[in-house]
Amino acid sequence: MSGQDAPAAKAPPEAGDPGMERRTRALGEADQPSSLVMRFGRERPLVLDSGATIEDWQIAYQTYGTLDAKRSNAVLVCHALTGDQHAASRNPVTGKPGWWETMVGPGKPIDTDRYFVICSNVLGGCMGTTGPASTNPATGRVWGLDLPVVTIRDMVRAQAALVDALGIETLFCVAGGSMGGMQVLEWAASYPQRVFCALPIATAARHSSQNIAFHEVGRQAVMADPEWNGGRYLELGTNPKKGLAVARMAAHITYMSEEGLHRKFGRELQNREKIAFGFDADFQVESYLRHQGLTFVDRFDANSYLYVTRAMDYFDLAADAGGRLAQVFRGTATRFCIVSFTSDWLFPTEESKAVVRALNAAGASVSFVEIESDRGHDAFLLDEPEMFATIRGFLSSAAAARGIA
């Protein structure tokens, strides 16, 4: 490990960009994050599933709460596709509250008065962990597409190196939703002796063909933007914001349910009394999606979007076990609580039930809750009292079993 600062060599955003200030901050976060950062030198290279090796890499993270004397109360929170390490702290780029402040904090289900919470930016991300927007120390230039493609297992390997560096042998819990839930399952599969309990939420043991298809649409939107420049836009001072915005708009639709969209927007018009017979945003839902796309491009790196979506696409936990998911968890001592939502069509309940069946076949300790909600996939990020009660109860029971006060 090294405390040396990584070199920074980024092209400034173009003048006139309405999100220039946020984008400038975002570019700075890629190398010098506004959080804790653990740096690893050549003595601790990261060997990836592809066979490639990354030397001189770093992982950015935040912690909340206090590690107990026995180092037994650590909870690793894993973020979803476009999340970051700021689970319960203000985001330095957007200024918004942490993405899981409903869940993590004093007196909340993941109670920082009781647990020591760690949340890291994933490998391939753009908020301080080595990713395509980071500077390659070997060249002094932005990694871009020279960064090897990473997998969910690679992300977990990087997290395990961080946990090792923090001197924590066993995690009390690993928790997360969506891509974060994939990381939870990978932790339980790759490091079963290091995970006392696991909370995979709104996730699956492999990415479906439908979800791969949605991701491919998003990636093609990014790469079709002339400003993408073959992935070299940071060096050239361009910004593929139109393509990335379209990718975000398409993805955001999958995070919501039809019922939720209708309840929130219906067919209401946006700032007008009748349709305009044109291609401006006539409907509120159109205006909402455009806003989601435009605000996203100011905080997220386009190449990172390619990398993290690809990591999700490659995820298939049972692939190395001949497709037998139960075999992956055979003999595990980890306790599981699986949570799904009735209106989540991106990761439908049947995907969670497949994991539950595999865990039962493996003889694991597992509970399962399907929560009634019309909020779609994003429900795990929102105020869902039944989810809060479920997680609070599961963690309290597991803490008692582990002797955490």
Buried (B, 14 or more C-beta within 10 A) or exposed (E): EBEEEBEBEBBEBEEEBEBBEBBBBBBBBBBEBBBBBBBBBEEBEBEBBEEEEBBBBBBBBBBBBEBBEEBBBBBBBBBBBBBBBBBBBEBBBBEEEBBBBBBBBEEBBBBBEBBBBBBBBBBBBBBBBBBBBBBBBEEEBBBBBEBBBBBBBBBBBBBBBBBBBBEBEBBBBBBBBBBBBBBBBBBBBBBBEBBBBBBBBBBBBBBBEEBBEBBEEBBEBBBEBEBBBEBBBBBEEBBBBBBBBBBBBBBBBBBBBEBBBEEBBEEEBBEEEEEEEEEEBBBBBBBBBBEBBBBBBBBBBBBBBBBBBBBBBBBBBBEEBEEEBBBBBBEBEBBBBBBBBBBBBBBBBEBBBBBBBBBBBBEBBBBBBBBEBBBBBBBBBEEBEBBBEBBBBBBBBBBEEBEBE
